[in-house]
Amino acid sequence: MDVNGVGWIAAIIVGGLAGWLAEMVMKSNTGILTNIILGIVGAIVLNAILQALNIGVFGVGWVAYLITGFIGACLLIWVGRLVRR
């Protein structure tokens, strides 16, 4: 079984990288486990949003997963900040 065209191990690695990049850009202070979760969940959430809006996704493969995960993780961090205020 794969996630967005990448295997589970690659999803964890690329999700962690996407979450870490989002952490750096959004200047949040999260740990590695949170980065992995943010990257993976961010990619899933953004893919669902794009499909619901009938907008094409970024493609299949690890680069597309990284881009989607990064943008999705940034959105999750932003929403989390809104909720905490």
PEMO-V607238 format. One record per pair of residues at least 24 apart in sequence whose C-alpha atoms are under 7 Angstrom apart, sorted by the first residue. I is the first residue (numbers start at 1). J is the second residue. D is the distance in Angstrom with one decimal. If there is no record, write none. Layout:
# PEMO-V607238
I,J,D
I,J,D
This chain:
# PEMO-V607238
4,60,5.9
4,61,6.6
4,65,6.6
5,60,5.2
5,61,4.9
6,61,5.7
6,62,6.0
11,40,6.8
12,36,6.2
14,62,6.9
14,66,5.9
15,39,4.0
15,40,4.8
15,66,6.7
15,69,6.2
18,66,5.5
18,69,5.4
18,70,4.5
19,70,6.1
19,73,5.9
21,70,6.7
22,70,5.6
22,73,6.0
22,74,5.3
26,74,6.7
38,73,5.0
39,69,4.6
39,70,6.2
39,73,5.3
40,69,6.1
42,69,5.0
42,72,3.7
42,73,4.4
42,76,6.5
43,68,4.9
43,69,3.8
43,72,5.3
45,72,6.5
46,72,5.2
